[in-house]
Amino acid sequence: GHVQLLPPQNVTLLSKDFAMILTWAPGEGSPPDVTYTVRYERQDRLDKWMKVPHCKNILRTFCNLTCALSNVYIKVRARVKAVWGRFQSQWVKSQFKDYYSDVELAPPVLNLNVKENFIHVGASFPLPICVENLTWKYDLNLWEAGSEDKKKYEGHFRKDTVTINTTALRGNYCFSARALFESTNVKHSEFSQPVCVLLNHKG
């Protein structure tokens, strides 16, 4: 009998949490053990579809392309096909995107180091290794718990530590940060969940 393997649907190239990811849904009536293979092409080298070794014959319906891309400034698109036994579907292509303009950020994770009269605040970013050399920054907010009045420390480089003199601070203080990236426009992540510490607590 003739089996027609329907192609994947809703093929989308999107960015989330510093990554560039191709997502799709199984074609209608796909067998449960169908696998998928992904390739991508650059806008400056059309019709040269590059293999993505970690997304060949995979069962999952997404492929993280971030570190497969050789250039974060050039627009790429990806395509995916379904494979089942000797049957293959048509390829389905995504739209074009480039990492530099289209990246969506995730909030950094704050590391607090409380010393006698100072607090040292660092931010770590959940970045894929291949994009660590881009210029990531962060904004830090500090406020007394319950207050709306935030002190802002803006535009620090990813590896910078912000040192705050806490001599005059008494009580419960909270910190939150957002990642920042200046590409074709300035992008921010959401602010991280607040981390609060008791300062100069005479107990």
C-alpha positions as CSV (number, residue, x, y, z in Angstrom):
1,G,0.0,0.0,0.0
2,H,1.1,3.6,-0.6
3,V,1.9,5.4,2.6
4,Q,2.0,9.2,2.4
5,L,4.0,10.7,5.2
6,L,2.6,14.2,5.8
7,P,5.2,16.9,6.4
8,P,5.7,18.6,9.8
9,Q,3.5,21.7,10.4
10,N,3.8,25.0,12.2
11,V,7.5,25.1,11.4
12,T,8.8,28.2,13.2
13,L,12.3,29.6,13.9
14,L,12.1,31.4,17.2
15,S,14.4,32.7,19.9
16,K,13.9,32.0,23.6
17,D,16.3,32.3,26.6
18,F,19.3,33.3,24.5
19,A,18.8,30.4,22.1
20,M,17.7,30.1,18.4
21,I,15.3,27.2,18.1
22,L,13.4,25.6,15.3
23,T,10.1,24.1,16.4
24,W,7.4,22.2,14.6
25,A,4.4,19.9,15.1
26,P,4.0,16.4,13.7
27,G,2.1,16.2,10.4
28,E,-1.4,14.9,10.6
29,G,-1.6,11.1,11.2
30,S,2.2,10.7,11.8
31,P,3.2,7.4,13.3
32,P,4.4,7.8,16.9
33,D,8.0,6.7,16.1
34,V,8.4,9.1,13.2
35,T,11.8,11.0,13.3
36,Y,12.9,14.4,12.0
37,T,15.9,15.8,10.2
38,V,16.8,19.5,10.2
39,R,19.0,21.6,7.9
40,Y,19.6,25.3,7.6
41,E,20.8,27.8,5.0
42,R,22.3,31.3,5.2
43,Q,20.8,34.2,3.3
44,D,24.2,34.9,1.8
45,R,24.6,31.3,0.5
46,L,21.1,30.3,-0.6
47,D,20.5,26.7,-1.7
48,K,23.4,25.4,0.3
49,W,21.6,23.5,3.0
50,M,23.9,22.7,5.9
51,K,23.5,19.6,8.0
52,V,22.8,19.8,11.7
53,P,24.4,16.6,13.1
54,H,22.6,16.8,16.5
55,C,19.2,17.1,14.7
56,K,19.3,14.1,12.4
57,N,16.7,11.4,12.8
58,I,15.5,12.9,16.2
59,L,12.2,12.0,17.9
60,R,11.7,15.5,19.5
61,T,9.9,18.3,17.7
62,F,12.5,21.1,18.2
63,C,16.1,21.7,17.3
64,N,18.4,24.1,19.1
65,L,20.4,25.7,16.2
66,T,22.3,28.4,18.2
67,C,25.7,26.8,18.1
68,A,25.3,25.4,14.7
69,L,25.1,28.9,13.2
70,S,28.5,30.0,11.9
71,N,27.6,33.7,12.0
72,V,25.2,35.4,14.4
73,Y,24.8,38.5,12.1
74,I,23.5,36.7,9.0
75,K,19.9,35.7,8.5
76,V,19.3,32.0,8.3
77,R,16.3,29.8,7.8
78,A,15.8,26.1,8.6
79,R,13.9,23.3,7.1
80,V,12.6,20.0,8.6
81,K,11.3,16.7,7.1
82,A,9.7,13.7,8.7
83,V,11.3,10.2,8.2
84,W,9.6,6.9,8.9
85,G,11.3,3.7,7.7
86,R,11.9,4.2,3.9
87,F,9.4,7.0,3.7
88,Q,10.2,10.7,3.8
89,S,8.0,13.7,3.8
90,Q,8.5,16.9,1.9
91,W,10.8,19.5,3.5
92,V,9.1,22.5,5.2
93,K,10.9,25.7,5.6
94,S,10.8,28.3,8.3
95,Q,11.1,32.1,7.9
96,F,14.5,33.9,8.0
97,K,15.9,35.2,11.3
98,D,19.3,36.2,12.5
99,Y,20.6,35.7,16.1
100,Y,21.9,39.2,16.5
101,S,18.6,41.0,15.8
102,D,16.1,38.4,16.9
103,V,17.6,37.0,20.1
104,E,15.3,36.9,23.1
105,L,16.9,37.1,26.5
106,A,16.4,35.3,29.8
107,P,16.9,36.9,33.2
108,P,20.3,36.5,34.8
109,V,20.8,34.6,38.0
110,L,22.1,36.8,40.9
111,N,25.0,35.8,43.1
112,L,25.2,37.8,46.3
113,N,28.3,38.0,48.5
114,V,27.6,39.8,51.8
115,K,30.6,41.2,53.6
116,E,30.8,43.4,56.7
117,N,30.0,46.8,55.1
118,F,29.6,45.8,51.5
119,I,27.6,43.5,49.3
120,H,29.1,42.2,46.0
121,V,26.5,41.4,43.4
122,G,27.3,39.3,40.3
123,A,25.1,38.1,37.5
124,S,25.4,34.8,35.7
125,F,23.7,34.3,32.3
126,P,22.3,31.0,31.0
127,L,24.2,31.5,27.7
128,P,25.1,28.9,25.1
129,I,28.9,28.9,25.0
130,C,29.1,30.0,21.4
131,V,27.6,33.4,22.1
132,E,29.4,34.3,25.3
133,N,31.7,36.7,23.5
134,L,28.8,39.0,22.5
135,T,28.4,42.2,24.6
136,W,25.9,41.2,27.2
137,K,25.0,43.6,30.0
138,Y,22.7,43.8,32.9
139,D,20.7,46.3,34.9
140,L,20.4,45.8,38.7
141,N,17.7,47.1,41.0
142,L,18.0,47.4,44.8
143,W,15.1,48.3,47.1
144,E,14.0,48.0,50.7
145,A,11.4,45.2,50.9
146,G,7.9,46.7,50.8
147,S,9.1,50.0,49.2
148,E,8.5,51.1,45.6
149,D,11.6,53.2,45.6
150,K,14.3,51.4,43.6
151,K,18.0,52.3,43.3
152,K,19.2,51.4,39.8
153,Y,22.6,50.3,38.7
154,E,22.4,50.2,34.9
155,G,24.5,48.9,32.0
156,H,27.0,46.7,33.7
157,F,29.0,44.2,31.6
158,R,28.1,40.6,32.1
159,K,31.2,39.7,34.1
160,D,31.3,42.9,36.2
161,T,30.5,42.8,39.9
162,V,28.5,45.6,41.4
163,T,29.8,46.6,44.9
164,I,27.3,48.4,47.2
165,N,28.2,50.0,50.5
166,T,25.7,48.8,53.0
167,T,26.7,50.8,56.0
168,A,23.6,53.0,55.9
169,L,21.2,50.1,55.0
170,R,19.2,48.5,57.8
171,G,16.6,45.9,57.3
172,N,15.4,43.6,54.5
173,Y,16.8,44.6,51.0
174,C,16.0,43.0,47.7
175,F,17.9,42.7,44.4
176,S,16.7,41.9,41.0
177,A,18.3,42.1,37.5
178,R,17.5,41.9,33.9
179,A,19.8,41.1,30.9
180,L,20.4,43.8,28.3
181,F,21.6,43.5,24.7
182,E,22.2,46.4,22.3
183,S,21.7,45.1,18.8
184,T,19.6,46.8,16.1
185,N,17.6,48.1,19.1
186,V,18.0,47.7,22.8
187,K,16.5,44.5,24.3
188,H,15.9,43.5,27.8
189,S,14.9,40.3,29.5
190,E,12.3,40.2,32.2
191,F,13.6,41.1,35.7
192,S,14.8,38.1,37.7
193,Q,12.9,36.9,40.8
194,P,13.9,39.1,43.7
195,V,16.6,37.9,46.1
196,C,16.3,39.5,49.5
197,V,18.9,39.7,52.4
198,L,18.8,41.1,55.9
199,L,21.4,43.8,56.3
200,N,23.0,45.1,59.5
201,H,20.5,43.2,61.5
202,K,21.2,43.7,65.2
203,G,20.0,40.4,66.6
